[in-house]
Amino acid sequence: MKLRILFDNYFFYIIIYAIISILNYYAFDKKVSIGALVVISFLWLSDLIFKKKKYLLNLKIDSTSLEATYLTIFLKEKTYTKERELISSTNYLNSKALFNKFDLLQIVEKNSGDVINFKILEENTQENIREIIR
């Protein structure tokens, strides 16, 4: 699962690094590439750019609250907890996009109107989430 998360987030940076390296070598006749610095800066900025990417590990819903455990794009485990009365809807969405083949758990908060999406990676987690939401 972690490899899939890394591939989902970082393969674009590897492609950018390859293009910059080839350009530096052929177009600018440089043997040493600055592509690594560019990729590192992209990785640093991706925490800001992709901060809403969350990969769901576990969901618990009881009569009073909802708790979702998830991984960030940097594979740090975090927990999202909200009281049920502060949530207007919880939806399970099937994603059919070409580069985004993840089902989503979508939570809409009442007061702020924020929509929070959790990508669901594993099939057994998908089945569990569907059961819990029903």
N, CA, C and O atoms as a GROMACS GRO file, in nm:
protein
  536
    1MET      N    1   0.081  -0.118   0.000
    1MET     CA    2   0.000   0.000   0.000
    1MET      C    3   0.086   0.126   0.000
    1MET      O    4   0.058   0.221  -0.073
    2LYS      N    5   0.191   0.128   0.081
    2LYS     CA    6   0.276   0.246   0.088
    2LYS      C    7   0.345   0.272  -0.045
    2LYS      O    8   0.365   0.388  -0.082
    3LEU      N    9   0.382   0.166  -0.116
    3LEU     CA   10   0.443   0.185  -0.247
    3LEU      C   11   0.345   0.251  -0.344
    3LEU      O   12   0.384   0.334  -0.425
    4ARG      N   13   0.220   0.213  -0.334
    4ARG     CA   14   0.119   0.273  -0.421
    4ARG      C   15   0.101   0.421  -0.390
    4ARG      O   16   0.083   0.501  -0.481
    5ILE      N   17   0.106   0.459  -0.263
    5ILE     CA   18   0.097   0.599  -0.225
    5ILE      C   19   0.217   0.676  -0.279
    5ILE      O   20   0.202   0.784  -0.335
    6LEU      N   21   0.335   0.620  -0.261
    6LEU     CA   22   0.455   0.687  -0.312
    6LEU      C   23   0.449   0.702  -0.463
    6LEU      O   24   0.484   0.808  -0.515
    7PHE      N   25   0.406   0.599  -0.534
    7PHE     CA   26   0.395   0.607  -0.678
    7PHE      C   27   0.292   0.713  -0.718
    7PHE      O   28   0.314   0.788  -0.813
    8ASP      N   29   0.183   0.718  -0.647
    8ASP     CA   30   0.078   0.814  -0.677
    8ASP      C   31   0.128   0.957  -0.666
    8ASP      O   32   0.085   1.044  -0.742
    9ASN      N   33   0.220   0.983  -0.574
    9ASN     CA   34   0.264   1.120  -0.549
    9ASN      C   35   0.395   1.158  -0.614
    9ASN      O   36   0.414   1.274  -0.651
   10TYR      N   37   0.485   1.064  -0.629
   10TYR     CA   38   0.620   1.103  -0.666
   10TYR      C   39   0.663   1.068  -0.808
   10TYR      O   40   0.770   1.111  -0.851
   11PHE      N   41   0.584   0.991  -0.881
   11PHE     CA   42   0.631   0.956  -1.014
   11PHE      C   43   0.636   1.078  -1.105
   11PHE      O   44   0.714   1.080  -1.199
   12PHE      N   45   0.552   1.180  -1.079
   12PHE     CA   46   0.560   1.303  -1.157
   12PHE      C   47   0.695   1.372  -1.136
   12PHE      O   48   0.753   1.427  -1.229
   13TYR      N   49   0.744   1.368  -1.012
   13TYR     CA   50   0.872   1.432  -0.982
   13TYR      C   51   0.988   1.359  -1.048
   13TYR      O   52   1.086   1.421  -1.090
   14ILE      N   53   0.978   1.230  -1.056
   14ILE     CA   54   1.082   1.153  -1.124
   14ILE      C   55   1.084   1.187  -1.273
   14ILE      O   56   1.191   1.198  -1.333
   15ILE      N   57   0.967   1.203  -1.332
   15ILE     CA   58   0.959   1.242  -1.474
   15ILE      C   59   1.018   1.382  -1.493
   15ILE      O   60   1.092   1.405  -1.589
   16ILE      N   61   0.984   1.475  -1.404
   16ILE     CA   62   1.039   1.610  -1.413
   16ILE      C   63   1.192   1.606  -1.401
   16ILE      O   64   1.262   1.675  -1.476
   17TYR      N   65   1.243   1.527  -1.308
   17TYR     CA   66   1.388   1.515  -1.291
   17TYR      C   67   1.453   1.460  -1.418
   17TYR      O   68   1.557   1.509  -1.461
   18ALA      N   69   1.392   1.360  -1.478
   18ALA     CA   70   1.448   1.302  -1.601
   18ALA      C   71   1.450   1.405  -1.714
   18ALA      O   72   1.550   1.415  -1.786
   19ILE      N   73   1.343   1.480  -1.730
   19ILE     CA   74   1.337   1.581  -1.837
   19ILE      C   75   1.442   1.689  -1.816
   19ILE      O   76   1.511   1.728  -1.910
   20ILE      N   77   1.454   1.738  -1.692
   20ILE     CA   78   1.553   1.842  -1.662
   20ILE      C   79   1.694   1.789  -1.682
   20ILE      O   80   1.780   1.861  -1.734
   21SER      N   81   1.719   1.666  -1.643
   21SER     CA   82   1.852   1.607  -1.661
   21SER      C   83   1.888   1.595  -1.809
   21SER      O   84   1.999   1.628  -1.849
   22ILE      N   85   1.793   1.548  -1.889
   22ILE     CA   86   1.818   1.535  -2.033
   22ILE      C   87   1.841   1.671  -2.096
   22ILE      O   88   1.931   1.687  -2.178
   23LEU      N   89   1.759   1.770  -2.059
   23LEU     CA   90   1.778   1.905  -2.112
   23LEU      C   91   1.915   1.961  -2.074
   23LEU      O   92   1.983   2.021  -2.158
   24ASN      N   93   1.955   1.943  -1.949
   24ASN     CA   94   2.085   1.993  -1.907
   24ASN      C   95   2.198   1.925  -1.981
   24ASN      O   96   2.298   1.988  -2.016
   25TYR      N   97   2.184   1.798  -2.005
   25TYR     CA   98   2.292   1.723  -2.069
   25TYR      C   99   2.304   1.757  -2.218
   25TYR      O  100   2.413   1.780  -2.268
   26TYR      N  101   2.190   1.759  -2.288
   26TYR     CA  102   2.194   1.781  -2.432
   26TYR      C  103   2.184   1.928  -2.472
   26TYR      O  104   2.262   1.973  -2.556
   27ALA      N  105   2.094   2.001  -2.416
   27ALA     CA  106   2.072   2.139  -2.459
   27ALA      C  107   2.175   2.235  -2.402
   27ALA      O  108   2.222   2.325  -2.472
   28PHE      N  109   2.211   2.216  -2.276
   28PHE     CA  110   2.302   2.311  -2.212
   28PHE      C  111   2.442   2.255  -2.193
   28PHE      O  112   2.529   2.322  -2.139
   29ASP      N  113   2.464   2.132  -2.238
   29ASP     CA  114   2.594   2.066  -2.232
   29ASP      C  115   2.654   2.067  -2.091
   29ASP      O  116   2.774   2.088  -2.073
   30LYS      N  117   2.570   2.044  -1.993
   30LYS     CA  118   2.616   2.036  -1.854
   30LYS      C  119   2.619   1.890  -1.812
   30LYS      O  120   2.525   1.815  -1.839
   31LYS      N  121   2.725   1.850  -1.745
   31LYS     CA  122   2.736   1.712  -1.699
   31LYS      C  123   2.665   1.692  -1.565
   31LYS      O  124   2.613   1.584  -1.538
   32VAL      N  125   2.662   1.796  -1.482
   32VAL     CA  126   2.597   1.786  -1.352
   32VAL      C  127   2.460   1.853  -1.363
   32VAL      O  128   2.447   1.965  -1.412
   33SER      N  129   2.362   1.781  -1.318
   33SER     CA  130   2.224   1.830  -1.329
   33SER      C  131   2.177   1.896  -1.200
   33SER      O  132   2.209   1.850  -1.091
   34ILE      N  133   2.101   2.003  -1.215
   34ILE     CA  134   2.037   2.065  -1.099
   34ILE      C  135   1.898   2.007  -1.078
   34ILE      O  136   1.822   2.054  -0.992
   35GLY      N  137   1.864   1.906  -1.156
   35GLY     CA  138   1.732   1.844  -1.148
   35GLY      C  139   1.700   1.791  -1.009
   35GLY      O  140   1.585   1.797  -0.965
   36ALA      N  141   1.802   1.740  -0.940
   36ALA     CA  142   1.778   1.687  -0.804
   36ALA      C  143   1.729   1.798  -0.711
   36ALA      O  144   1.640   1.775  -0.630
   37LEU      N  145   1.787   1.916  -0.723
   37LEU     CA  146   1.742   2.028  -0.640
   37LEU      C  147   1.599   2.069  -0.675
   37LEU      O  148   1.521   2.104  -0.586
   38VAL      N  149   1.566   2.065  -0.802
   38VAL     CA  150   1.430   2.098  -0.844
   38VAL      C  151   1.332   1.998  -0.787
   38VAL      O  152   1.226   2.036  -0.736
   39VAL      N  153   1.364   1.870  -0.796
   39VAL     CA  154   1.275   1.766  -0.744
   39VAL      C  155   1.260   1.777  -0.593
   39VAL      O  156   1.149   1.763  -0.541
   40ILE      N  157   1.368   1.803  -0.521
   40ILE     CA  158   1.360   1.820  -0.376
   40ILE      C  159   1.272   1.939  -0.340
   40ILE      O  160   1.194   1.933  -0.245
   41SER      N  161   1.283   2.048  -0.416
   41SER     CA  162   1.197   2.164  -0.389
   41SER      C  163   1.051   2.132  -0.418
   41SER      O  164   0.962   2.177  -0.346
   42PHE      N  165   1.024   2.052  -0.524
   42PHE     CA  166   0.887   2.009  -0.551
   42PHE      C  167   0.834   1.923  -0.438
   42PHE      O  168   0.718   1.938  -0.398
   43LEU      N  169   0.915   1.833  -0.386
   43LEU     CA  170   0.873   1.749  -0.275
   43LEU      C  171   0.842   1.832  -0.152
   43LEU      O  172   0.746   1.806  -0.080
   44TRP      N  173   0.924   1.934  -0.128
   44TRP     CA  174   0.902   2.021  -0.014
   44TRP      C  175   0.771   2.099  -0.031
   44TRP      O  176   0.694   2.113   0.064
   45LEU      N  177   0.747   2.149  -0.151
   45LEU     CA  178   0.625   2.225  -0.177
   45LEU      C  179   0.501   2.136  -0.185
   45LEU      O  180   0.390   2.184  -0.163
   46SER      N  181   0.519   2.008  -0.215
   46SER     CA  182   0.402   1.921  -0.231
   46SER      C  183   0.324   1.904  -0.102
   46SER      O  184   0.205   1.871  -0.105
   47ASP      N  185   0.389   1.927   0.013
   47ASP     CA  186   0.315   1.924   0.138
   47ASP      C  187   0.207   2.033   0.139
   47ASP      O  188   0.099   2.014   0.194
   48LEU      N  189   0.238   2.147   0.078
   48LEU     CA  190   0.140   2.254   0.067
   48LEU      C  191   0.043   2.229  -0.047
   48LEU      O  192  -0.078   2.250  -0.033
   49ILE      N  193   0.096   2.183  -0.162
   49ILE     CA  194   0.013   2.164  -0.280
   49ILE      C  195  -0.088   2.052  -0.261
   49ILE      O  196  -0.205   2.066  -0.296
   50PHE      N  197  -0.043   1.941  -0.204
   50PHE     CA  198  -0.127   1.823  -0.192
   50PHE      C  199  -0.170   1.796  -0.048
   50PHE      O  200  -0.194   1.681  -0.012
   51LYS      N  201  -0.182   1.900   0.033
   51LYS     CA  202  -0.210   1.877   0.175
   51LYS      C  203  -0.346   1.811   0.198
   51LYS      O  204  -0.370   1.756   0.305
   52LYS      N  205  -0.433   1.816   0.099
   52LYS     CA  206  -0.565   1.754   0.116
   52LYS      C  207  -0.566   1.608   0.072
   52LYS      O  208  -0.671   1.543   0.078
   53LYS      N  209  -0.452   1.554   0.029
   53LYS     CA  210  -0.447   1.412  -0.006
   53LYS      C  211  -0.433   1.331   0.121
   53LYS      O  212  -0.336   1.344   0.196
   54LYS      N  213  -0.533   1.247   0.144
   54LYS     CA  214  -0.532   1.162   0.263
   54LYS      C  215  -0.569   1.021   0.219
   54LYS      O  216  -0.662   1.002   0.141
   55TYR      N  217  -0.497   0.922   0.271
   55TYR     CA  218  -0.518   0.783   0.233
   55TYR      C  219  -0.573   0.708   0.354
   55TYR      O  220  -0.504   0.688   0.453
   56LEU      N  221  -0.699   0.667   0.344
   56LEU     CA  222  -0.771   0.610   0.458
   56LEU      C  223  -0.716   0.473   0.497
   56LEU      O  224  -0.696   0.386   0.412
   57LEU      N  225  -0.694   0.456   0.626
   57LEU     CA  226  -0.653   0.327   0.681
   57LEU      C  227  -0.768   0.260   0.756
   57LEU      O  228  -0.789   0.139   0.745
   58ASN      N  229  -0.842   0.341   0.832
   58ASN     CA  230  -0.946   0.285   0.918
   58ASN      C  231  -1.053   0.390   0.944
   58ASN      O  232  -1.024   0.509   0.954
   59LEU      N  233  -1.177   0.344   0.956
   59LEU     CA  234  -1.288   0.434   0.986
   59LEU      C  235  -1.371   0.374   1.098
   59LEU      O  236  -1.406   0.256   1.095
   60LYS      N  237  -1.402   0.456   1.198
   60LYS     CA  238  -1.488   0.413   1.308
   60LYS      C  239  -1.599   0.516   1.322
   60LYS      O  240  -1.574   0.635   1.338
   61ILE      N  241  -1.722   0.468   1.316
   61ILE     CA  242  -1.838   0.556   1.336
   61ILE      C  243  -1.921   0.497   1.449
   61ILE      O  244  -1.964   0.382   1.443
   62ASP      N  245  -1.942   0.578   1.552
   62ASP     CA  246  -2.034   0.534   1.657
   62ASP      C  247  -2.146   0.637   1.670
   62ASP      O  248  -2.159   0.724   1.584
   63SER      N  249  -2.226   0.628   1.773
   63SER     CA  250  -2.343   0.714   1.784
   63SER      C  251  -2.308   0.861   1.804
   63SER      O  252  -2.389   0.949   1.773
   64THR      N  253  -2.188   0.890   1.856
   64THR     CA  254  -2.154   1.029   1.885
   64THR      C  255  -2.047   1.089   1.795
   64THR      O  256  -2.046   1.210   1.773
   65SER      N  257  -1.956   1.006   1.743
   65SER     CA  258  -1.844   1.064   1.668
   65SER      C  259  -1.801   0.977   1.550
   65SER      O  260  -1.839   0.861   1.536
   66LEU      N  261  -1.720   1.039   1.467
   66LEU     CA  262  -1.660   0.972   1.352
   66LEU      C  263  -1.509   0.988   1.365
   66LEU      O  264  -1.460   1.098   1.390
   67GLU      N  265  -1.436   0.879   1.348
   67GLU     CA  266  -1.290   0.884   1.358
   67GLU      C  267  -1.229   0.812   1.238
   67GLU      O  268  -1.255   0.694   1.215
   68ALA      N  269  -1.147   0.885   1.162
   68ALA     CA  270  -1.079   0.827   1.046
   68ALA      C  271  -0.930   0.833   1.070
   68ALA      O  272  -0.875   0.940   1.098
   69THR      N  273  -0.864   0.719   1.058
   69THR     CA  274  -0.718   0.714   1.064
   69THR      C  275  -0.668   0.709   0.921
   69THR      O  276  -0.717   0.630   0.840
   70TYR      N  277  -0.569   0.793   0.889
   70TYR     CA  278  -0.524   0.802   0.751
   70TYR      C  279  -0.374   0.829   0.743
   70TYR      O  280  -0.311   0.868   0.842
   71LEU      N  281  -0.318   0.808   0.625
   71LEU     CA  282  -0.179   0.841   0.598
   71LEU      C  283  -0.174   0.967   0.512
   71LEU      O  284  -0.256   0.984   0.422
   72THR      N  285  -0.079   1.055   0.541
   72THR     CA  286  -0.056   1.171   0.455
   72THR      C  287   0.031   1.126   0.338
   72THR      O  288   0.073   1.010   0.332
   73ILE      N  289   0.058   1.218   0.244
   73ILE     CA  290   0.141   1.180   0.130
   73ILE      C  291   0.284   1.148   0.171
   73ILE      O  292   0.357   1.084   0.096
   74PHE      N  293   0.325   1.192   0.290
   74PHE     CA  294   0.458   1.160   0.340
   74PHE      C  295   0.455   1.042   0.436
   74PHE      O  296   0.547   1.021   0.515
   75LEU      N  297   0.345   0.964   0.427
   75LEU     CA  298   0.327   0.839   0.501
   75LEU      C  299   0.328   0.858   0.652
   75LEU      O  300   0.370   0.769   0.726
   76LYS      N  301   0.282   0.974   0.697
   76LYS     CA  302   0.266   0.997   0.840
   76LYS      C  303   0.123   0.964   0.877
   76LYS      O  304   0.028   1.007   0.811
   77GLU      N  305   0.107   0.887   0.983
   77GLU     CA  306  -0.028   0.846   1.026
   77GLU      C  307  -0.091   0.955   1.111
   77GLU      O  308  -0.031   1.004   1.207
   78LYS      N  309  -0.213   0.993   1.073
   78LYS     CA  310  -0.286   1.096   1.147
   78LYS      C  311  -0.429   1.051   1.170
   78LYS      O  312  -0.475   0.953   1.111
   79THR      N  313  -0.500   1.123   1.255
   79THR     CA  314  -0.638   1.090   1.287
   79THR      C  315  -0.726   1.212   1.268
   79THR      O  316  -0.693   1.322   1.313
   80TYR      N  317  -0.839   1.191   1.202
   80TYR     CA  318  -0.941   1.295   1.185
   80TYR      C  319  -1.059   1.253   1.271
   80TYR      O  320  -1.115   1.145   1.252
   81THR      N  321  -1.098   1.338   1.366
   81THR     CA  322  -1.209   1.308   1.456
   81THR      C  323  -1.310   1.423   1.451
   81THR      O  324  -1.272   1.540   1.459
   82LYS      N  325  -1.436   1.388   1.438
   82LYS     CA  326  -1.541   1.489   1.432
   82LYS      C  327  -1.666   1.433   1.498
   82LYS      O  328  -1.696   1.314   1.484
   83GLU      N  329  -1.738   1.517   1.569
   83GLU     CA  330  -1.866   1.474   1.627
   83GLU      C  331  -1.967   1.461   1.514
   83GLU      O  332  -1.966   1.540   1.420
   84ARG      N  333  -2.054   1.362   1.524
   84ARG     CA  334  -2.149   1.334   1.416
   84ARG      C  335  -2.244   1.448   1.390
   84ARG      O  336  -2.288   1.468   1.277
   85GLU      N  337  -2.277   1.522   1.493
   85GLU     CA  338  -2.370   1.634   1.474
   85GLU      C  339  -2.308   1.748   1.393
   85GLU      O  340  -2.381   1.834   1.343
   86LEU      N  341  -2.174   1.749   1.379
   86LEU     CA  342  -2.106   1.853   1.301
   86LEU      C  343  -2.082   1.812   1.156
   86LEU      O  344  -2.022   1.886   1.078
   87ILE      N  345  -2.129   1.693   1.120
   87ILE     CA  346  -2.111   1.642   0.984
   87ILE      C  347  -2.245   1.638   0.914
   87ILE      O  348  -2.342   1.583   0.967
   88SER      N  349  -2.251   1.697   0.794
   88SER     CA  350  -2.379   1.697   0.722
   88SER      C  351  -2.395   1.571   0.637
   88SER      O  352  -2.506   1.522   0.621
   89SER      N  353  -2.284   1.518   0.582
   89SER     CA  354  -2.297   1.393   0.505
   89SER      C  355  -2.166   1.316   0.500
   89SER      O  356  -2.057   1.373   0.511
   90THR      N  357  -2.180   1.186   0.484
   90THR     CA  358  -2.066   1.094   0.465
   90THR      C  359  -2.100   1.009   0.344
   90THR      O  360  -2.199   0.936   0.344
   91ASN      N  361  -2.017   1.018   0.241
   91ASN     CA  362  -2.046   0.952   0.114
   91ASN      C  363  -1.932   0.862   0.071
   91ASN      O  364  -1.815   0.888   0.101
   92TYR      N  365  -1.967   0.757  -0.001
   92TYR     CA  366  -1.867   0.669  -0.062
   92TYR      C  367  -1.874   0.694  -0.213
   92TYR      O  368  -1.979   0.673  -0.274
   93LEU      N  369  -1.763   0.738  -0.273
   93LEU     CA  370  -1.761   0.772  -0.415
   93LEU      C  371  -1.666   0.680  -0.491
   93LEU      O  372  -1.553   0.658  -0.448
   94ASN      N  373  -1.713   0.628  -0.604
   94ASN     CA  374  -1.627   0.550  -0.691
   94ASN      C  375  -1.559   0.644  -0.789
   94ASN      O  376  -1.625   0.723  -0.856
   95SER      N  377  -1.427   0.636  -0.796
   95SER     CA  378  -1.351   0.724  -0.884
   95SER      C  379  -1.311   0.647  -1.009
   95SER      O  380  -1.255   0.538  -1.001
   96LYS      N  381  -1.341   0.703  -1.123
   96LYS     CA  382  -1.309   0.637  -1.251
   96LYS      C  383  -1.205   0.715  -1.332
   96LYS      O  384  -1.184   0.684  -1.449
   97ALA      N  385  -1.141   0.813  -1.272
   97ALA     CA  386  -1.044   0.895  -1.344
   97ALA      C  387  -0.922   0.812  -1.384
   97ALA      O  388  -0.890   0.712  -1.318
   98LEU      N  389  -0.856   0.853  -1.491
   98LEU     CA  390  -0.743   0.778  -1.546
   98LEU      C  391  -0.627   0.768  -1.448
   98LEU      O  392  -0.575   0.660  -1.423
   99PHE      N  393  -0.586   0.883  -1.392
   99PHE     CA  394  -0.471   0.883  -1.302
   99PHE      C  395  -0.510   0.876  -1.155
   99PHE      O  396  -0.423   0.879  -1.068
  100ASN      N  397  -0.639   0.868  -1.127
  100ASN     CA  398  -0.684   0.870  -0.989
  100ASN      C  399  -0.779   0.753  -0.966
  100ASN      O  400  -0.899   0.773  -0.946
  101LYS      N  401  -0.727   0.633  -0.969
  101LYS     CA  402  -0.810   0.514  -0.958
  101LYS      C  403  -0.827   0.471  -0.813
  101LYS      O  404  -0.797   0.357  -0.776
  102PHE      N  405  -0.875   0.563  -0.731
  102PHE     CA  406  -0.899   0.535  -0.591
  102PHE      C  407  -1.044   0.567  -0.561
  102PHE      O  408  -1.095   0.671  -0.604
  103ASP      N  409  -1.110   0.481  -0.487
  103ASP     CA  410  -1.242   0.516  -0.435
  103ASP      C  411  -1.222   0.616  -0.321
  103ASP      O  412  -1.116   0.620  -0.259
  104LEU      N  413  -1.325   0.696  -0.295
  104LEU     CA  414  -1.312   0.802  -0.196
  104LEU      C  415  -1.418   0.792  -0.089
  104LEU      O  416  -1.533   0.757  -0.116
  105LEU      N  417  -1.378   0.823   0.033
  105LEU     CA  418  -1.472   0.849   0.140
  105LEU      C  419  -1.477   1.001   0.151
  105LEU      O  420  -1.376   1.066   0.174
  106GLN      N  421  -1.596   1.057   0.133
  106GLN     CA  422  -1.611   1.202   0.136
  106GLN      C  423  -1.694   1.243   0.258
  106GLN      O  424  -1.803   1.192   0.281
  107ILE      N  425  -1.640   1.337   0.334
  107ILE     CA  426  -1.706   1.388   0.454
  107ILE      C  427  -1.730   1.537   0.435
  107ILE      O  428  -1.637   1.612   0.405
  108VAL      N  429  -1.853   1.579   0.452
  108VAL     CA  430  -1.888   1.721   0.440
  108VAL      C  431  -1.923   1.772   0.580
  108VAL      O  432  -2.012   1.720   0.646
  109GLU      N  433  -1.851   1.876   0.622
  109GLU     CA  434  -1.873   1.933   0.754
  109GLU      C  435  -1.983   2.039   0.748
  109GLU      O  436  -1.992   2.115   0.652
  110LYS      N  437  -2.066   2.044   0.851
  110LYS     CA  438  -2.182   2.134   0.853
  110LYS      C  439  -2.144   2.281   0.862
  110LYS      O  440  -2.179   2.359   0.773
  111ASN      N  441  -2.073   2.319   0.966
  111ASN     CA  442  -2.048   2.461   0.993
  111ASN      C  443  -1.964   2.528   0.886
  111ASN      O  444  -1.999   2.636   0.838
  112SER      N  445  -1.854   2.466   0.849
  112SER     CA  446  -1.762   2.529   0.755
  112SER      C  447  -1.795   2.496   0.609
  112SER      O  448  -1.754   2.568   0.518
  113GLY      N  449  -1.869   2.389   0.588
  113GLY     CA  450  -1.897   2.346   0.450
  113GLY      C  451  -1.777   2.280   0.384
  113GLY      O  452  -1.779   2.256   0.264
  114ASP      N  453  -1.672   2.250   0.462
  114ASP     CA  454  -1.552   2.186   0.407
  114ASP      C  455  -1.584   2.045   0.359
  114ASP      O  456  -1.659   1.972   0.424
  115VAL      N  457  -1.525   2.009   0.246
  115VAL     CA  458  -1.537   1.874   0.193
  115VAL      C  459  -1.402   1.807   0.210
  115VAL      O  460  -1.301   1.855   0.157
  116ILE      N  461  -1.400   1.697   0.282
  116ILE     CA  462  -1.274   1.626   0.308
  116ILE      C  463  -1.282   1.491   0.239
  116ILE      O  464  -1.374   1.413   0.263
  117ASN      N  465  -1.184   1.464   0.152
  117ASN     CA  466  -1.180   1.338   0.079
  117ASN      C  467  -1.068   1.250   0.130
  117ASN      O  468  -0.955   1.296   0.148
  118PHE      N  469  -1.099   1.124   0.153
  118PHE     CA  470  -0.999   1.026   0.192
  118PHE      C  471  -0.992   0.922   0.081
  118PHE      O  472  -1.092   0.857   0.050
  119LYS      N  473  -0.875   0.904   0.021
  119LYS     CA  474  -0.859   0.801  -0.080
  119LYS      C  475  -0.854   0.665  -0.012
  119LYS      O  476  -0.789   0.648   0.092
  120ILE      N  477  -0.922   0.568  -0.072
  120ILE     CA  478  -0.925   0.432  -0.016
  120ILE      C  479  -0.845   0.342  -0.108
  120ILE      O  480  -0.878   0.327  -0.226
  121LEU      N  481  -0.740   0.281  -0.055
  121LEU     CA  482  -0.647   0.205  -0.138
  121LEU      C  483  -0.680   0.057  -0.147
  121LEU      O  484  -0.685   0.001  -0.256
  122GLU      N  485  -0.703  -0.006  -0.034
  122GLU     CA  486  -0.715  -0.151  -0.031
  122GLU      C  487  -0.860  -0.195  -0.047
  122GLU      O  488  -0.952  -0.128   0.000
  123GLU      N  489  -0.879  -0.308  -0.114
  123GLU     CA  490  -1.014  -0.357  -0.140
  123GLU      C  491  -1.088  -0.395  -0.012
  123GLU      O  492  -1.208  -0.368   0.000
  124ASN      N  493  -1.019  -0.457   0.082
  124ASN     CA  494  -1.088  -0.495   0.206
  124ASN      C  495  -1.130  -0.371   0.285
  124ASN      O  496  -1.234  -0.373   0.351
  125THR      N  497  -1.051  -0.264   0.279
  125THR     CA  498  -1.090  -0.138   0.343
  125THR      C  499  -1.211  -0.079   0.271
  125THR      O  500  -1.302  -0.026   0.336
  126GLN      N  501  -1.213  -0.088   0.138
  126GLN     CA  502  -1.327  -0.038   0.061
  126GLN      C  503  -1.455  -0.108   0.102
  126GLN      O  504  -1.558  -0.044   0.122
  127GLU      N  505  -1.449  -0.240   0.115
  127GLU     CA  506  -1.567  -0.316   0.155
  127GLU      C  507  -1.613  -0.279   0.295
  127GLU      O  508  -1.733  -0.264   0.320
  128ASN      N  509  -1.518  -0.263   0.387
  128ASN     CA  510  -1.551  -0.227   0.525
  128ASN      C  511  -1.618  -0.089   0.530
  128ASN      O  512  -1.714  -0.069   0.604
  129ILE      N  513  -1.566   0.005   0.453
  129ILE     CA  514  -1.622   0.140   0.453
  129ILE      C  515  -1.763   0.140   0.395
  129ILE      O  516  -1.852   0.206   0.448
  130ARG      N  517  -1.784   0.065   0.288
  130ARG     CA  518  -1.918   0.056   0.230
  130ARG      C  519  -2.017   0.001   0.332
  130ARG      O  520  -2.129   0.051   0.343
  131GLU      N  521  -1.976  -0.102   0.406
  131GLU     CA  522  -2.062  -0.161   0.509
  131GLU      C  523  -2.094  -0.060   0.620
  131GLU      O  524  -2.209  -0.048   0.662
  132ILE      N  525  -1.992   0.011   0.665
  132ILE     CA  526  -2.010   0.106   0.775
  132ILE      C  527  -2.105   0.218   0.734
  132ILE      O  528  -2.191   0.259   0.812
  133ILE      N  529  -2.090   0.268   0.611
  133ILE     CA  530  -2.175   0.380   0.565
  133ILE      C  531  -2.318   0.335   0.545
  133ILE      O  532  -2.410   0.413   0.571
  134ARG      N  533  -2.341   0.212   0.500
  134ARG     CA  534  -2.478   0.161   0.485
  134ARG      C  535  -2.542   0.150   0.620
  134ARG      O  536  -2.658   0.110   0.630
   0.00000   0.00000   0.00000
